[in-house]
Amino acid sequence: MAAAPDAQGRVEYGLRVGGGEASLNERIGTPLRLEWQGAIHCVHCGRHTRKSYGQGHCYPCFKRLARCDMCIVKPELCHYFQGTCREPEWGEAHCFTPHQVYLANASGLKVGITRKTQLPTRWLDQGAIQGLPILEVASRQQAGFVEVLLKEAVSDRTNWRAMLRGEVDTLDLYAERDRLLEQFRPGLDALREIHGDDAIRRLDAKAQTFGYPVRAFPHKVASHNLDKAPLVEGVLEGIKGQYLLLDTGVINLRKYTGYQVRATLAG
Ligand SMILES: [Zn+2]
């Protein structure tokens, strides 16, 4: 599922069906049927795998690729400098590039990090209604150090049920940024002493807001699970983050990356 905001921040979703891409926004209110055909193909090597590891990888790729290593989730554990990076060249291209530390609001205030080029996609993945980059750093590891610091005061998680129920109040992200940068000034200064004054730069970016195509939020969030029930049918009530909201329950499409799924749209 592809997502992109228009000029007003309204998120447009498309689904790859057959050879083309179908707009999903236009399908809100219509029946949708998803059927897992029983196969999973590794998103990296294409090999058939009985189980999906690390969102769509086969087990050998999961154990071999740097992008599946623990240090991607916890960048402060980056071990490149110990000479043990699984794929040093991939690391140089993906981890030793400018990263941003951001604040977002998907189910309340959260802190996160991402490569500079991944915004606003990252926010749309999370179903965030607001996002604001606050710092730019030179590498993924440095972003991890900053995140570890800010996590003392702000969650790095999204409560996906609250996000899907749509019970999210808007926040003043500028005020939150100023408060956090003030609170953690000593810690950030200590990191600058280690990594250089230029390594961790404050950004004065503009906050972005996003609206998702949802006509009815669920009161109770029940999830479909293709592993247990390969056929999912329902009327599409909305789309938020990586979730389709059907009147029969929600489904996290990201979780089924690599699954061979047949989608049937009405009409
Ligand atoms: Zn593979």
Residues whose N, C-alpha, C, O or C-beta is under 5 A from the ligand:
A	BS01	ZN	C42 H44 C45 G46 R47 C58 C61
